[in-house]
């Protein structure tokens, strides 16, 4: 893969975490509050079914176990633990724990893909975590053991899902592979939402627009380009792009909600962008 093609794939893949950064804004401003499992299910399952109707192809029987495992890791377990962390921890702590995903990807890629661990990759991962902490971590943040465990667990789930999505590549299009995982993840979330949450209240047009945004743009489109990136690039190159998600969330809060940016947050933006740039330069030049 030449340098120009590599850079284009990185830019396209980076759109996914940038769009994911809008999830908090959409959830708080457009959706009924207190339905994390139901929201996750409605984000994954309709998008997966829509894509299945487009591709008209189901996985072979011997792929079903892998597809449901990937759907659980990338969607069901990841979103479930992420919401637990978000509810039990200040946003800054939850996001900083989530930023550990890159470190887990480095380790898991070594064990499952045989990828060499570079010191520069570790430096980029630590720098990215520091940048995220500067962006959204406050000195008054309180630590909850269950929340911390959930935050680390969500990062491990997403990291393992990313690496296994690279290792297990069926002979189908990225669109088809995405539709299978979204549908499987959504199916696994149905009983959880049914048993643990009450029914949704009557939805307003704003609520419906929010669900459509999260399903069509925040799930279907973004995961197509995310899994495309995983198929074309090393997970160690894709994972640091996740640092762009909290950066996007902070910038949207500043642009749309009028939230102020402190000097430390501006420094965090510089550090995050620098760590992402450094991680791409390391891989490209190697």
ZISULSUL-V958502 format. One record per helix or strand. SS is the DSSP state (H for helix, E for strand). FROM is the first residue (numbers start at 0). TO is the last residue. If there is no record, write none. Layout:
ss->SS from->FROM to->TO
ss->SS from->FROM to->TO
This chain:
ss->H from->2 to->19
ss->H from->22 to->29
ss->H from->35 to->54
ss->H from->60 to->87
ss->H from->90 to->97
ss->H from->100 to->112
ss->H from->118 to->135
ss->H from->144 to->166
ss->H from->173 to->195
ss->H from->204 to->231
ss->H from->234 to->255
ss->H from->262 to->284
